[in-house]
């Protein structure tokens, strides 16, 4: 969510304005999901909502990983003819390459001495384009010829699927993982430790947010966007398993029963069944 505009550009949408507008849509979905959670949190239950959320998040991240794998594997080629049209601004790495015919858009964008960009074909952005130096002058020259200028991601016919994956991620994340953990966090601690434990949980949450925010772009550059989303998808699956095994269903339970349940380390694998109250267990035992 922090990098929605960047993800949109990585998906092949070159315009900054378009990327920002689409990121506003994801922000709206996030707000809508929070409102939806108000309705479902006490009807569906915390644990079930978390499981649905994490399952959807994992699927969405898997979709994003697949889409970005396709976009990087099938990016437009670099054309010598198109590049020679801007002969004074040819990417140095492309000029000195031993096999420039094998260069595609992604390889052009990975050039770093200096940074290079991809100027798409004027007739069709999916056709071979030019690999040029990345600066404002070249960007303006590219735009002057009604071409699209790419510096983050490459043009792709699968870009819209990345938007679908991003939207699904927000739709699944916001009502569940976006709100339910805070509610569960306020219910599971004994009164004498609630302040300290709540503070520890909030600190852990923001440290995790910081790690994601600081590592996302570095990971996309180091291992690629598809592998980055795949790693996050695996983490989501681990979180799903953790919720199944360790997180209790607290819907409709008094604080005393929640505390007793956690003290006895009761694991509720059947999250759809309401746990028995202590007095019910005693009556069954008799």
PyMOL commands that set and color helices and strands:
alter all, ss='L'
color gray80, all
select helices_A, chain A and resi 4-10+16-44+46-73+80-84+87-89+92-95+100-102+105-110+136-144+159-175+180-185+191-223+225-246+255-263+278-285
alter helices_A, ss='H'
color red, helices_A
select strands_A, chain A and resi 116-119+130-133+149-150
alter strands_A, ss='S'
color yellow, strands_A
deselect
rebuild
show_as cartoon
